[in-house]
């Protein structure tokens, strides 16, 4: 990171990964950022112990908020990639006025009281919900690349399987925007070469998160890997453009 988190006078970027990833996905982007940043792990991987198939939005938000409070006293800009976008409202509600802006990087999101599956696969919501329940049973006590595995944890090493489990789990949970000010600025970073999100779906997601700004990036679905320099430049510009 470019500046010490504890001493940062500008907002700190909080980087939340998507499905099938860990915080390490942000390493290339972080190395290019001028802004201070912290990359956090959603529970169910590395040293955040939880069943990857059963972690709730609220439990994930609580873990992320705790990580932020332990790392810095500065205000923050929350950045969620793909599935990470689902968590932004709940993390915001926990951190309150410390959150200065939300950034959805191909970020999945739903309107208050809705599930993302209703936007992504509206005619198959029941089927996806049933699959999520099946995964919660089949992958009980599984973690994605735990740093310290013991007899209580089964290691999951297949990123594609982890992506499927993560997505199915979070897409079928109800999203709450309670506690998020309507005036809070929100940027959606739209990936021009995204093969996972169609242009039509991206428009739905932009509306769901009530984005106040849309920025296009020449990348596939994961710019932290495919276009880290461009992504870092966009994130730095967002931080620099904030008042105060």
Beta strands, then each sheet from edge to edge (+ up, - down):
strand 1: 12-16
strand 2: 37-40
strand 3: 45-46
strand 4: 76-81
strand 5: 99-105
strand 6: 114-115
strand 7: 142-146
strand 8: 154-156
strand 9: 174-175
strand 10: 186-191
strand 11: 213-217
sheet 1: 2+ 1+ 4+ 5+ 10+ 11+
sheet 2: 3+ 7+ 8+
sheet 3: 6+ 9-
end
